[in-house]
Amino acid sequence: MLSECRNFRVRDINSMGNLDAQAGGAGFFNIGSLGTIAFDYGMKTVKFADGIDEAEGKHILNVLKEKRILTEANL
């Protein structure tokens, strides 16, 4: 449920090294996969949007805020 998702953020995987190769190129939306956008869901961190850069990640989060899909409660 979206109301239980918290702390949406953009991650810079470039500063963490080439971790994508270690993860085996996980899919678009997988718990435990590497990605540029992340959020907390209960005790887990969900990461998604592999292959996009930091600017694209920020743009996606901004669009979700503008469309009121994400609210201050999610951030």
Predicted model as a PDB file, atoms N, CA, C, CB and O in Angstrom, pLDDT in the B-factor column:
MODEL        1                                                                  
ATOM      1  N   MET A   1       0.836  -1.170   0.000  1.00 86.00           N  
ATOM      2  CA  MET A   1       0.000   0.000   0.000  1.00 86.00           C  
ATOM      3  C   MET A   1       0.892   1.249   0.000  1.00 86.00           C  
ATOM      4  CB  MET A   1      -0.957  -0.010   1.217  1.00 86.00           C  
ATOM      5  O   MET A   1       1.837   1.334   0.785  1.00 86.00           O  
ATOM      6  N   LEU A   2       0.601   2.196  -0.859  1.00 91.00           N  
ATOM      7  CA  LEU A   2       1.429   3.386  -1.013  1.00 91.00           C  
ATOM      8  C   LEU A   2       1.520   4.200   0.275  1.00 91.00           C  
ATOM      9  CB  LEU A   2       0.884   4.251  -2.127  1.00 91.00           C  
ATOM     10  O   LEU A   2       2.548   4.825   0.538  1.00 91.00           O  
ATOM     11  N   SER A   3       0.473   4.200   1.068  1.00 91.00           N  
ATOM     12  CA  SER A   3       0.503   4.974   2.317  1.00 91.00           C  
ATOM     13  C   SER A   3       1.535   4.436   3.304  1.00 91.00           C  
ATOM     14  CB  SER A   3      -0.874   4.969   2.968  1.00 91.00           C  
ATOM     15  O   SER A   3       1.903   5.139   4.245  1.00 91.00           O  
ATOM     16  N   GLU A   4       2.005   3.220   3.112  1.00 95.00           N  
ATOM     17  CA  GLU A   4       3.016   2.628   3.990  1.00 95.00           C  
ATOM     18  C   GLU A   4       4.438   2.802   3.448  1.00 95.00           C  
ATOM     19  CB  GLU A   4       2.724   1.151   4.191  1.00 95.00           C  
ATOM     20  O   GLU A   4       5.400   2.396   4.099  1.00 95.00           O  
ATOM     21  N   CYS A   5       4.574   3.395   2.273  1.00 96.00           N  
ATOM     22  CA  CYS A   5       5.883   3.637   1.667  1.00 96.00           C  
ATOM     23  C   CYS A   5       6.417   4.976   2.147  1.00 96.00           C  
ATOM     24  CB  CYS A   5       5.797   3.606   0.118  1.00 96.00           C  
ATOM     25  O   CYS A   5       5.711   5.983   2.098  1.00 96.00           O  
ATOM     26  N   ARG A   6       7.654   4.990   2.609  1.00 97.00           N  
ATOM     27  CA  ARG A   6       8.246   6.197   3.185  1.00 97.00           C  
ATOM     28  C   ARG A   6       9.638   6.452   2.614  1.00 97.00           C  
ATOM     29  CB  ARG A   6       8.318   6.079   4.712  1.00 97.00           C  
ATOM     30  O   ARG A   6      10.285   5.557   2.070  1.00 97.00           O  
ATOM     31  N   ASN A   7      10.069   7.691   2.754  1.00 97.00           N  
ATOM     32  CA  ASN A   7      11.444   8.099   2.474  1.00 97.00           C  
ATOM     33  C   ASN A   7      11.851   7.824   1.020  1.00 97.00           C  
ATOM     34  CB  ASN A   7      12.396   7.381   3.419  1.00 97.00           C  
ATOM     35  O   ASN A   7      12.906   7.241   0.767  1.00 97.00           O  
ATOM     36  N   PHE A   8      11.012   8.245   0.071  1.00 97.00           N  
ATOM     37  CA  PHE A   8      11.391   8.134  -1.340  1.00 97.00           C  
ATOM     38  C   PHE A   8      12.615   9.000  -1.571  1.00 97.00           C  
ATOM     39  CB  PHE A   8      10.218   8.558  -2.287  1.00 97.00           C  
ATOM     40  O   PHE A   8      12.678  10.136  -1.101  1.00 97.00           O  
ATOM     41  N   ARG A   9      13.591   8.461  -2.297  1.00 96.00           N  
ATOM     42  CA  ARG A   9      14.837   9.188  -2.506  1.00 96.00           C  
ATOM     43  C   ARG A   9      15.521   8.712  -3.781  1.00 96.00           C  
ATOM     44  CB  ARG A   9      15.773   9.017  -1.300  1.00 96.00           C  
ATOM     45  O   ARG A   9      15.233   7.641  -4.313  1.00 96.00           O  
ATOM     46  N   VAL A  10      16.439   9.554  -4.247  1.00 94.00           N  
ATOM     47  CA  VAL A  10      17.247   9.228  -5.417  1.00 94.00           C  
ATOM     48  C   VAL A  10      18.608   8.787  -4.917  1.00 94.00           C  
ATOM     49  CB  VAL A  10      17.365  10.444  -6.404  1.00 94.00           C  
ATOM     50  O   VAL A  10      19.223   9.459  -4.088  1.00 94.00           O  
ATOM     51  N   ARG A  11      19.077   7.657  -5.423  1.00 85.00           N  
ATOM     52  CA  ARG A  11      20.389   7.122  -5.057  1.00 85.00           C  
ATOM     53  C   ARG A  11      21.344   7.332  -6.219  1.00 85.00           C  
ATOM     54  CB  ARG A  11      20.301   5.613  -4.680  1.00 85.00           C  
ATOM     55  O   ARG A  11      20.960   7.210  -7.382  1.00 85.00           O  
ATOM     56  N   ASP A  12      22.574   7.645  -5.901  1.00 70.00           N  
ATOM     57  CA  ASP A  12      23.606   7.786  -6.925  1.00 70.00           C  
ATOM     58  C   ASP A  12      24.461   6.528  -6.898  1.00 70.00           C  
ATOM     59  CB  ASP A  12      24.477   9.073  -6.694  1.00 70.00           C  
ATOM     60  O   ASP A  12      25.419   6.441  -6.130  1.00 70.00           O  
ATOM     61  N   ILE A  13      24.115   5.541  -7.746  1.00 65.00           N  
ATOM     62  CA  ILE A  13      24.840   4.277  -7.709  1.00 65.00           C  
ATOM     63  C   ILE A  13      26.249   4.417  -8.250  1.00 65.00           C  
ATOM     64  CB  ILE A  13      24.094   3.223  -8.492  1.00 65.00           C  
ATOM     65  O   ILE A  13      27.097   3.571  -7.969  1.00 65.00           O  
ATOM     66  N   ASN A  14      26.524   5.471  -9.027  1.00 56.00           N  
ATOM     67  CA  ASN A  14      27.886   5.671  -9.539  1.00 56.00           C  
ATOM     68  C   ASN A  14      28.872   5.914  -8.412  1.00 56.00           C  
ATOM     69  CB  ASN A  14      27.922   6.842 -10.517  1.00 56.00           C  
ATOM     70  O   ASN A  14      30.032   5.511  -8.506  1.00 56.00           O  
ATOM     71  N   SER A  15      28.430   6.563  -7.354  1.00 50.00           N  
ATOM     72  CA  SER A  15      29.335   6.827  -6.243  1.00 50.00           C  
ATOM     73  C   SER A  15      29.591   5.574  -5.412  1.00 50.00           C  
ATOM     74  CB  SER A  15      28.772   7.927  -5.361  1.00 50.00           C  
ATOM     75  O   SER A  15      30.487   5.553  -4.567  1.00 50.00           O  
ATOM     76  N   MET A  16      28.799   4.529  -5.656  1.00 50.00           N  
ATOM     77  CA  MET A  16      28.955   3.286  -4.908  1.00 50.00           C  
ATOM     78  C   MET A  16      29.740   2.250  -5.694  1.00 50.00           C  
ATOM     79  CB  MET A  16      27.598   2.727  -4.532  1.00 50.00           C  
ATOM     80  O   MET A  16      29.870   1.114  -5.236  1.00 50.00           O  
ATOM     81  N   GLY A  17      30.266   2.598  -6.857  1.00 49.00           N  
ATOM     82  CA  GLY A  17      30.992   1.639  -7.676  1.00 49.00           C  
ATOM     83  C   GLY A  17      30.046   0.894  -8.590  1.00 49.00           C  
ATOM     84  O   GLY A  17      28.859   1.211  -8.654  1.00 49.00           O  
ATOM     85  N   ASN A  18      30.558  -0.081  -9.287  1.00 47.00           N  
ATOM     86  CA  ASN A  18      29.748  -0.834 -10.239  1.00 47.00           C  
ATOM     87  C   ASN A  18      29.061  -2.000  -9.535  1.00 47.00           C  
ATOM     88  CB  ASN A  18      30.615  -1.345 -11.408  1.00 47.00           C  
ATOM     89  O   ASN A  18      29.431  -3.158  -9.732  1.00 47.00           O  
ATOM     90  N   LEU A  19      28.078  -1.694  -8.727  1.00 47.00           N  
ATOM     91  CA  LEU A  19      27.377  -2.732  -7.995  1.00 47.00           C  
ATOM     92  C   LEU A  19      26.357  -3.459  -8.863  1.00 47.00           C  
ATOM     93  CB  LEU A  19      26.696  -2.139  -6.790  1.00 47.00           C  
ATOM     94  O   LEU A  19      25.941  -4.568  -8.528  1.00 47.00           O  
ATOM     95  N   ASP A  20      25.948  -2.849  -9.972  1.00 45.00           N  
ATOM     96  CA  ASP A  20      24.970  -3.489 -10.847  1.00 45.00           C  
ATOM     97  C   ASP A  20      25.512  -4.804 -11.391  1.00 45.00           C  
ATOM     98  CB  ASP A  20      24.589  -2.556 -12.002  1.00 45.00           C  
ATOM     99  O   ASP A  20      24.769  -5.780 -11.498  1.00 45.00           O  
ATOM    100  N   ALA A  21      26.771  -4.841 -11.728  1.00 43.00           N  
ATOM    101  CA  ALA A  21      27.362  -6.068 -12.246  1.00 43.00           C  
ATOM    102  C   ALA A  21      27.349  -7.159 -11.179  1.00 43.00           C  
ATOM    103  CB  ALA A  21      28.797  -5.812 -12.731  1.00 43.00           C  
ATOM    104  O   ALA A  21      27.162  -8.334 -11.493  1.00 43.00           O  
ATOM    105  N   GLN A  22      27.546  -6.777  -9.933  1.00 43.00           N  
ATOM    106  CA  GLN A  22      27.535  -7.748  -8.846  1.00 43.00           C  
ATOM    107  C   GLN A  22      26.136  -8.294  -8.612  1.00 43.00           C  
ATOM    108  CB  GLN A  22      28.072  -7.120  -7.566  1.00 43.00           C  
ATOM    109  O   GLN A  22      25.974  -9.439  -8.189  1.00 43.00           O  
ATOM    110  N   ALA A  23      25.116  -7.469  -8.890  1.00 48.00           N  
ATOM    111  CA  ALA A  23      23.735  -7.890  -8.666  1.00 48.00           C  
ATOM    112  C   ALA A  23      23.190  -8.707  -9.826  1.00 48.00           C  
ATOM    113  CB  ALA A  23      22.855  -6.683  -8.436  1.00 48.00           C  
ATOM    114  O   ALA A  23      22.077  -9.227  -9.751  1.00 48.00           O  
ATOM    115  N   GLY A  24      23.955  -8.823 -10.881  1.00 47.00           N  
ATOM    116  CA  GLY A  24      23.505  -9.610 -12.021  1.00 47.00           C  
ATOM    117  C   GLY A  24      22.480  -8.890 -12.866  1.00 47.00           C  
ATOM    118  O   GLY A  24      21.712  -9.535 -13.580  1.00 47.00           O  
ATOM    119  N   GLY A  25      22.447  -7.546 -12.803  1.00 49.00           N  
ATOM    120  CA  GLY A  25      21.512  -6.779 -13.630  1.00 49.00           C  
ATOM    121  C   GLY A  25      20.071  -7.062 -13.280  1.00 49.00           C  
ATOM    122  O   GLY A  25      19.286  -7.423 -14.156  1.00 49.00           O  
ATOM    123  N   ALA A  26      19.704  -6.907 -12.022  1.00 48.00           N  
ATOM    124  CA  ALA A  26      18.343  -7.195 -11.564  1.00 48.00           C  
ATOM    125  C   ALA A  26      17.337  -6.347 -12.322  1.00 48.00           C  
ATOM    126  CB  ALA A  26      18.214  -6.946 -10.054  1.00 48.00           C  
ATOM    127  O   ALA A  26      17.698  -5.338 -12.927  1.00 48.00           O  
ATOM    128  N   GLY A  27      16.086  -6.752 -12.289  1.00 49.00           N  
ATOM    129  CA  GLY A  27      15.035  -6.135 -13.071  1.00 49.00           C  
ATOM    130  C   GLY A  27      14.621  -4.744 -12.623  1.00 49.00           C  
ATOM    131  O   GLY A  27      15.252  -4.137 -11.758  1.00 49.00           O  
ATOM    132  N   PHE A  28      13.544  -4.251 -13.233  1.00 51.00           N  
ATOM    133  CA  PHE A  28      13.091  -2.884 -13.025  1.00 51.00           C  
ATOM    134  C   PHE A  28      12.628  -2.648 -11.597  1.00 51.00           C  
ATOM    135  CB  PHE A  28      11.974  -2.556 -13.985  1.00 51.00           C  
ATOM    136  O   PHE A  28      12.899  -1.580 -11.048  1.00 51.00           O  
ATOM    137  N   PHE A  29      11.951  -3.585 -10.980  1.00 53.00           N  
ATOM    138  CA  PHE A  29      11.338  -3.348  -9.677  1.00 53.00           C  
ATOM    139  C   PHE A  29      11.485  -4.602  -8.817  1.00 53.00           C  
ATOM    140  CB  PHE A  29       9.838  -2.955  -9.829  1.00 53.00           C  
ATOM    141  O   PHE A  29      10.628  -5.485  -8.837  1.00 53.00           O  
ATOM    142  N   ASN A  30      12.570  -4.667  -8.073  1.00 50.00           N  
ATOM    143  CA  ASN A  30      12.816  -5.833  -7.238  1.00 50.00           C  
ATOM    144  C   ASN A  30      13.311  -5.400  -5.875  1.00 50.00           C  
ATOM    145  CB  ASN A  30      13.825  -6.775  -7.900  1.00 50.00           C  
ATOM    146  O   ASN A  30      14.166  -4.521  -5.771  1.00 50.00           O  
ATOM    147  N   ILE A  31      12.779  -6.010  -4.831  1.00 52.00           N  
ATOM    148  CA  ILE A  31      13.309  -5.761  -3.499  1.00 52.00           C  
ATOM    149  C   ILE A  31      14.723  -6.321  -3.468  1.00 52.00           C  
ATOM    150  CB  ILE A  31      12.407  -6.404  -2.382  1.00 52.00           C  
ATOM    151  O   ILE A  31      14.949  -7.480  -3.817  1.00 52.00           O  
ATOM    152  N   GLY A  32      15.664  -5.498  -3.053  1.00 50.00           N  
ATOM    153  CA  GLY A  32      17.045  -5.919  -2.984  1.00 50.00           C  
ATOM    154  C   GLY A  32      17.839  -5.657  -4.238  1.00 50.00           C  
ATOM    155  O   GLY A  32      19.056  -5.841  -4.243  1.00 50.00           O  
ATOM    156  N   SER A  33      17.176  -5.226  -5.323  1.00 50.00           N  
ATOM    157  CA  SER A  33      17.939  -4.927  -6.528  1.00 50.00           C  
ATOM    158  C   SER A  33      18.543  -3.540  -6.420  1.00 50.00           C  
ATOM    159  CB  SER A  33      17.052  -5.036  -7.783  1.00 50.00           C  
ATOM    160  O   SER A  33      18.143  -2.742  -5.572  1.00 50.00           O  
ATOM    161  N   LEU A  34      19.499  -3.258  -7.275  1.00 58.00           N  
ATOM    162  CA  LEU A  34      20.110  -1.938  -7.294  1.00 58.00           C  
ATOM    163  C   LEU A  34      19.314  -1.035  -8.206  1.00 58.00           C  
ATOM    164  CB  LEU A  34      21.579  -2.011  -7.745  1.00 58.00           C  
ATOM    165  O   LEU A  34      18.771  -1.482  -9.216  1.00 58.00           O  
ATOM    166  N   GLY A  35      19.244   0.217  -7.859  1.00 68.00           N  
ATOM    167  CA  GLY A  35      18.530   1.151  -8.699  1.00 68.00           C  
ATOM    168  C   GLY A  35      18.763   2.566  -8.254  1.00 68.00           C  
ATOM    169  O   GLY A  35      19.466   2.814  -7.274  1.00 68.00           O  
ATOM    170  N   THR A  36      18.180   3.482  -8.963  1.00 87.00           N  
ATOM    171  CA  THR A  36      18.385   4.879  -8.681  1.00 87.00           C  
ATOM    172  C   THR A  36      17.354   5.415  -7.703  1.00 87.00           C  
ATOM    173  CB  THR A  36      18.352   5.669  -9.954  1.00 87.00           C  
ATOM    174  O   THR A  36      17.676   6.310  -6.921  1.00 87.00           O  
ATOM    175  N   ILE A  37      16.144   4.912  -7.715  1.00 94.00           N  
ATOM    176  CA  ILE A  37      15.104   5.380  -6.802  1.00 94.00           C  
ATOM    177  C   ILE A  37      14.893   4.311  -5.744  1.00 94.00           C  
ATOM    178  CB  ILE A  37      13.770   5.693  -7.562  1.00 94.00           C  
ATOM    179  O   ILE A  37      14.848   3.118  -6.042  1.00 94.00           O  
ATOM    180  N   ALA A  38      14.766   4.762  -4.504  1.00 94.00           N  
ATOM    181  CA  ALA A  38      14.561   3.823  -3.399  1.00 94.00           C  
ATOM    182  C   ALA A  38      13.517   4.390  -2.442  1.00 94.00           C  
ATOM    183  CB  ALA A  38      15.897   3.540  -2.651  1.00 94.00           C  
ATOM    184  O   ALA A  38      13.311   5.602  -2.372  1.00 94.00           O  
ATOM    185  N   PHE A  39      12.861   3.487  -1.704  1.00 96.00           N  
ATOM    186  CA  PHE A  39      11.955   3.903  -0.630  1.00 96.00           C  
ATOM    187  C   PHE A  39      11.905   2.794   0.408  1.00 96.00           C  
ATOM    188  CB  PHE A  39      10.523   4.223  -1.180  1.00 96.00           C  
ATOM    189  O   PHE A  39      12.273   1.649   0.144  1.00 96.00           O  
ATOM    190  N   ASP A  40      11.443   3.159   1.585  1.00 97.00           N  
ATOM    191  CA  ASP A  40      11.327   2.196   2.680  1.00 97.00           C  
ATOM    192  C   ASP A  40       9.895   1.689   2.743  1.00 97.00           C  
ATOM    193  CB  ASP A  40      11.748   2.833   4.036  1.00 97.00           C  
ATOM    194  O   ASP A  40       8.940   2.460   2.650  1.00 97.00           O  
ATOM    195  N   TYR A  41       9.767   0.371   2.904  1.00 96.00           N  
ATOM    196  CA  TYR A  41       8.467  -0.264   3.053  1.00 96.00           C  
ATOM    197  C   TYR A  41       8.586  -1.211   4.231  1.00 96.00           C  
ATOM    198  CB  TYR A  41       8.018  -1.016   1.738  1.00 96.00           C  
ATOM    199  O   TYR A  41       9.135  -2.306   4.107  1.00 96.00           O  
ATOM    200  N   GLY A  42       8.075  -0.789   5.363  1.00 94.00           N  
ATOM    201  CA  GLY A  42       8.268  -1.562   6.583  1.00 94.00           C  
ATOM    202  C   GLY A  42       9.744  -1.614   6.916  1.00 94.00           C  
ATOM    203  O   GLY A  42      10.405  -0.578   7.000  1.00 94.00           O  
ATOM    204  N   MET A  43      10.261  -2.808   7.105  1.00 95.00           N  
ATOM    205  CA  MET A  43      11.667  -2.995   7.454  1.00 95.00           C  
ATOM    206  C   MET A  43      12.542  -3.237   6.227  1.00 95.00           C  
ATOM    207  CB  MET A  43      11.810  -4.156   8.418  1.00 95.00           C  
ATOM    208  O   MET A  43      13.720  -3.566   6.367  1.00 95.00           O  
ATOM    209  N   LYS A  44      11.984  -3.078   5.027  1.00 96.00           N  
ATOM    210  CA  LYS A  44      12.743  -3.329   3.796  1.00 96.00           C  
ATOM    211  C   LYS A  44      12.964  -2.035   3.025  1.00 96.00           C  
ATOM    212  CB  LYS A  44      12.014  -4.353   2.910  1.00 96.00           C  
ATOM    213  O   LYS A  44      12.182  -1.090   3.132  1.00 96.00           O  
ATOM    214  N   THR A  45      14.033  -2.008   2.254  1.00 94.00           N  
ATOM    215  CA  THR A  45      14.277  -0.930   1.305  1.00 94.00           C  
ATOM    216  C   THR A  45      14.026  -1.482  -0.082  1.00 94.00           C  
ATOM    217  CB  THR A  45      15.728  -0.356   1.436  1.00 94.00           C  
ATOM    218  O   THR A  45      14.621  -2.483  -0.481  1.00 94.00           O  
ATOM    219  N   VAL A  46      13.141  -0.824  -0.816  1.00 94.00           N  
ATOM    220  CA  VAL A  46      12.810  -1.227  -2.178  1.00 94.00           C  
ATOM    221  C   VAL A  46      13.536  -0.271  -3.119  1.00 94.00           C  
ATOM    222  CB  VAL A  46      11.250  -1.216  -2.428  1.00 94.00           C  
ATOM    223  O   VAL A  46      13.465   0.948  -2.960  1.00 94.00           O  
ATOM    224  N   LYS A  47      14.231  -0.837  -4.097  1.00 92.00           N  
ATOM    225  CA  LYS A  47      14.985  -0.052  -5.064  1.00 92.00           C  
ATOM    226  C   LYS A  47      14.492  -0.405  -6.457  1.00 92.00           C  
ATOM    227  CB  LYS A  47      16.516  -0.304  -4.931  1.00 92.00           C  
ATOM    228  O   LYS A  47      14.249  -1.574  -6.756  1.00 92.00           O  
ATOM    229  N   PHE A  48      14.343   0.608  -7.315  1.00 91.00           N  
ATOM    230  CA  PHE A  48      13.874   0.338  -8.671  1.00 91.00           C  
ATOM    231  C   PHE A  48      14.420   1.370  -9.643  1.00 91.00           C  
ATOM    232  CB  PHE A  48      12.345   0.324  -8.719  1.00 91.00           C  
ATOM    233  O   PHE A  48      15.085   2.330  -9.250  1.00 91.00           O  
ATOM    234  N   ALA A  49      14.134   1.159 -10.890  1.00 91.00           N  
ATOM    235  CA  ALA A  49      14.521   2.047 -11.990  1.00 91.00           C  
ATOM    236  C   ALA A  49      16.002   1.915 -12.328  1.00 91.00           C  
ATOM    237  CB  ALA A  49      14.200   3.497 -11.636  1.00 91.00           C  
ATOM    238  O   ALA A  49      16.704   2.915 -12.478  1.00 91.00           O  
ATOM    239  N   ASP A  50      16.470   0.681 -12.446  1.00 85.00           N  
ATOM    240  CA  ASP A  50      17.846   0.444 -12.893  1.00 85.00           C  
ATOM    241  C   ASP A  50      18.088   1.106 -14.238  1.00 85.00           C  
ATOM    242  CB  ASP A  50      18.138  -1.065 -12.985  1.00 85.00           C  
ATOM    243  O   ASP A  50      17.209   1.129 -15.100  1.00 85.00           O  
ATOM    244  N   GLY A  51      19.275   1.639 -14.407  1.00 83.00           N  
ATOM    245  CA  GLY A  51      19.679   2.159 -15.698  1.00 83.00           C  
ATOM    246  C   GLY A  51      19.352   3.621 -15.938  1.00 83.00           C  
ATOM    247  O   GLY A  51      19.706   4.161 -16.986  1.00 83.00           O  
ATOM    248  N   ILE A  52      18.681   4.282 -14.987  1.00 88.00           N  
ATOM    249  CA  ILE A  52      18.454   5.710 -15.168  1.00 88.00           C  
ATOM    250  C   ILE A  52      19.471   6.471 -14.339  1.00 88.00           C  
ATOM    251  CB  ILE A  52      17.005   6.106 -14.771  1.00 88.00           C  
ATOM    252  O   ILE A  52      19.992   5.956 -13.349  1.00 88.00           O  
ATOM    253  N   ASP A  53      19.750   7.697 -14.749  1.00 88.00           N  
ATOM    254  CA  ASP A  53      20.734   8.464 -13.990  1.00 88.00           C  
ATOM    255  C   ASP A  53      20.047   9.290 -12.901  1.00 88.00           C  
ATOM    256  CB  ASP A  53      21.543   9.382 -14.929  1.00 88.00           C  
ATOM    257  O   ASP A  53      18.821   9.298 -12.791  1.00 88.00           O  
ATOM    258  N   GLU A  54      20.848   9.976 -12.111  1.00 88.00           N  
ATOM    259  CA  GLU A  54      20.333  10.706 -10.957  1.00 88.00           C  
ATOM    260  C   GLU A  54      19.337  11.794 -11.366  1.00 88.00           C  
ATOM    261  CB  GLU A  54      21.485  11.325 -10.177  1.00 88.00           C  
ATOM    262  O   GLU A  54      18.314  11.973 -10.705  1.00 88.00           O  
ATOM    263  N   ALA A  55      19.626  12.518 -12.444  1.00 89.00           N  
ATOM    264  CA  ALA A  55      18.725  13.587 -12.901  1.00 89.00           C  
ATOM    265  C   ALA A  55      17.363  13.021 -13.304  1.00 89.00           C  
ATOM    266  CB  ALA A  55      19.351  14.348 -14.089  1.00 89.00           C  
ATOM    267  O   ALA A  55      16.328  13.613 -12.997  1.00 89.00           O  
ATOM    268  N   GLU A  56      17.364  11.879 -13.989  1.00 92.00           N  
ATOM    269  CA  GLU A  56      16.097  11.245 -14.372  1.00 92.00           C  
ATOM    270  C   GLU A  56      15.318  10.796 -13.139  1.00 92.00           C  
ATOM    271  CB  GLU A  56      16.354  10.043 -15.299  1.00 92.00           C  
ATOM    272  O   GLU A  56      14.095  10.926 -13.087  1.00 92.00           O  
ATOM    273  N   GLY A  57      16.031  10.271 -12.152  1.00 93.00           N  
ATOM    274  CA  GLY A  57      15.380   9.852 -10.917  1.00 93.00           C  
ATOM    275  C   GLY A  57      14.716  11.015 -10.205  1.00 93.00           C  
ATOM    276  O   GLY A  57      13.589  10.893  -9.725  1.00 93.00           O  
ATOM    277  N   LYS A  58      15.412  12.146 -10.135  1.00 93.00           N  
ATOM    278  CA  LYS A  58      14.838  13.343  -9.507  1.00 93.00           C  
ATOM    279  C   LYS A  58      13.613  13.820 -10.279  1.00 93.00           C  
ATOM    280  CB  LYS A  58      15.886  14.471  -9.429  1.00 93.00           C  
ATOM    281  O   LYS A  58      12.618  14.234  -9.684  1.00 93.00           O  
ATOM    282  N   HIS A  59      13.692  13.760 -11.611  1.00 95.00           N  
ATOM    283  CA  HIS A  59      12.558  14.172 -12.439  1.00 95.00           C  
ATOM    284  C   HIS A  59      11.339  13.280 -12.168  1.00 95.00           C  
ATOM    285  CB  HIS A  59      12.938  14.121 -13.939  1.00 95.00           C  
ATOM    286  O   HIS A  59      10.224  13.782 -12.022  1.00 95.00           O  
ATOM    287  N   ILE A  60      11.544  11.982 -12.101  1.00 95.00           N  
ATOM    288  CA  ILE A  60      10.442  11.056 -11.838  1.00 95.00           C  
ATOM    289  C   ILE A  60       9.795  11.364 -10.489  1.00 95.00           C  
ATOM    290  CB  ILE A  60      10.941   9.596 -11.871  1.00 95.00           C  
ATOM    291  O   ILE A  60       8.569  11.419 -10.392  1.00 95.00           O  
ATOM    292  N   LEU A  61      10.601  11.563  -9.453  1.00 96.00           N  
ATOM    293  CA  LEU A  61      10.037  11.884  -8.132  1.00 96.00           C  
ATOM    294  C   LEU A  61       9.293  13.213  -8.155  1.00 96.00           C  
ATOM    295  CB  LEU A  61      11.146  11.928  -7.071  1.00 96.00           C  
ATOM    296  O   LEU A  61       8.247  13.342  -7.519  1.00 96.00           O  
ATOM    297  N   ASN A  62       9.811  14.202  -8.877  1.00 96.00           N  
ATOM    298  CA  ASN A  62       9.125  15.492  -8.982  1.00 96.00           C  
ATOM    299  C   ASN A  62       7.776  15.360  -9.672  1.00 96.00           C  
ATOM    300  CB  ASN A  62       9.991  16.490  -9.736  1.00 96.00           C  
ATOM    301  O   ASN A  62       6.800  15.975  -9.243  1.00 96.00           O  
ATOM    302  N   VAL A  63       7.710  14.568 -10.732  1.00 97.00           N  
ATOM    303  CA  VAL A  63       6.440  14.351 -11.434  1.00 97.00           C  
ATOM    304  C   VAL A  63       5.442  13.659 -10.501  1.00 97.00           C  
ATOM    305  CB  VAL A  63       6.658  13.503 -12.723  1.00 97.00           C  
ATOM    306  O   VAL A  63       4.268  14.028 -10.467  1.00 97.00           O  
ATOM    307  N   LEU A  64       5.897  12.673  -9.755  1.00 96.00           N  
ATOM    308  CA  LEU A  64       5.006  11.977  -8.813  1.00 96.00           C  
ATOM    309  C   LEU A  64       4.494  12.923  -7.726  1.00 96.00           C  
ATOM    310  CB  LEU A  64       5.738  10.787  -8.167  1.00 96.00           C  
ATOM    311  O   LEU A  64       3.353  12.794  -7.281  1.00 96.00           O  
ATOM    312  N   LYS A  65       5.326  13.869  -7.298  1.00 96.00           N  
ATOM    313  CA  LYS A  65       4.891  14.881  -6.319  1.00 96.00           C  
ATOM    314  C   LYS A  65       3.893  15.845  -6.953  1.00 96.00           C  
ATOM    315  CB  LYS A  65       6.107  15.666  -5.763  1.00 96.00           C  
ATOM    316  O   LYS A  65       2.863  16.148  -6.351  1.00 96.00           O  
ATOM    317  N   GLU A  66       4.184  16.330  -8.160  1.00 97.00           N  
ATOM    318  CA  GLU A  66       3.295  17.270  -8.844  1.00 97.00           C  
ATOM    319  C   GLU A  66       1.917  16.676  -9.088  1.00 97.00           C  
ATOM    320  CB  GLU A  66       3.906  17.702 -10.162  1.00 97.00           C  
ATOM    321  O   GLU A  66       0.908  17.372  -8.978  1.00 97.00           O  
ATOM    322  N   LYS A  67       1.873  15.397  -9.417  1.00 97.00           N  
ATOM    323  CA  LYS A  67       0.603  14.722  -9.680  1.00 97.00           C  
ATOM    324  C   LYS A  67      -0.063  14.239  -8.395  1.00 97.00           C  
ATOM    325  CB  LYS A  67       0.820  13.547 -10.620  1.00 97.00           C  
ATOM    326  O   LYS A  67      -1.120  13.608  -8.431  1.00 97.00           O  
ATOM    327  N   ARG A  68       0.561  14.539  -7.271  1.00 96.00           N  
ATOM    328  CA  ARG A  68       0.070  14.190  -5.935  1.00 96.00           C  
ATOM    329  C   ARG A  68      -0.086  12.688  -5.725  1.00 96.00           C  
ATOM    330  CB  ARG A  68      -1.252  14.866  -5.686  1.00 96.00           C  
ATOM    331  O   ARG A  68      -0.926  12.233  -4.950  1.00 96.00           O  
ATOM    332  N   ILE A  69       0.747  11.933  -6.438  1.00 95.00           N  
ATOM    333  CA  ILE A  69       0.805  10.490  -6.190  1.00 95.00           C  
ATOM    334  C   ILE A  69       1.627  10.256  -4.932  1.00 95.00           C  
ATOM    335  CB  ILE A  69       1.418   9.721  -7.412  1.00 95.00           C  
ATOM    336  O   ILE A  69       1.303   9.395  -4.114  1.00 95.00           O  
ATOM    337  N   LEU A  70       2.696  11.034  -4.790  1.00 96.00           N  
ATOM    338  CA  LEU A  70       3.481  11.035  -3.555  1.00 96.00           C  
ATOM    339  C   LEU A  70       3.146  12.304  -2.788  1.00 96.00           C  
ATOM    340  CB  LEU A  70       5.022  10.941  -3.848  1.00 96.00           C  
ATOM    341  O   LEU A  70       3.027  13.382  -3.370  1.00 96.00           O  
ATOM    342  N   THR A  71       2.995  12.164  -1.482  1.00 95.00           N  
ATOM    343  CA  THR A  71       2.708  13.310  -0.623  1.00 95.00           C  
ATOM    344  C   THR A  71       3.837  13.479   0.382  1.00 95.00           C  
ATOM    345  CB  THR A  71       1.348  13.137   0.103  1.00 95.00           C  
ATOM    346  O   THR A  71       4.786  12.694   0.400  1.00 95.00           O  
ATOM    347  N   GLU A  72       3.732  14.491   1.206  1.00 93.00           N  
ATOM    348  CA  GLU A  72       4.737  14.710   2.238  1.00 93.00           C  
ATOM    349  C   GLU A  72       4.843  13.493   3.161  1.00 93.00           C  
ATOM    350  CB  GLU A  72       4.401  15.969   3.051  1.00 93.00           C  
ATOM    351  O   GLU A  72       5.915  13.231   3.707  1.00 93.00           O  
ATOM    352  N   ALA A  73       3.773  12.763   3.339  1.00 93.00           N  
ATOM    353  CA  ALA A  73       3.809  11.559   4.190  1.00 93.00           C  
ATOM    354  C   ALA A  73       4.734  10.498   3.606  1.00 93.00           C  
ATOM    355  CB  ALA A  73       2.394  10.977   4.363  1.00 93.00           C  
ATOM    356  O   ALA A  73       5.313   9.709   4.352  1.00 93.00           O  
ATOM    357  N   ASN A  74       4.881  10.468   2.281  1.00 94.00           N  
ATOM    358  CA  ASN A  74       5.750   9.505   1.622  1.00 94.00           C  
ATOM    359  C   ASN A  74       7.196   9.943   1.599  1.00 94.00           C  
ATOM    360  CB  ASN A  74       5.281   9.264   0.227  1.00 94.00           C  
ATOM    361  O   ASN A  74       8.088   9.117   1.408  1.00 94.00           O  
ATOM    362  N   LEU A  75       7.446  11.221   1.789  1.00 90.00           N  
ATOM    363  CA  LEU A  75       8.785  11.759   1.647  1.00 90.00           C  
ATOM    364  C   LEU A  75       9.401  11.917   3.001  1.00 90.00           C  
ATOM    365  CB  LEU A  75       8.776  13.086   0.905  1.00 90.00           C  
ATOM    366  O   LEU A  75      10.543  12.361   3.111  1.00 90.00           O  
TER     367      LEU A  75                                                      
ENDMDL                                                                          
END                                                                             
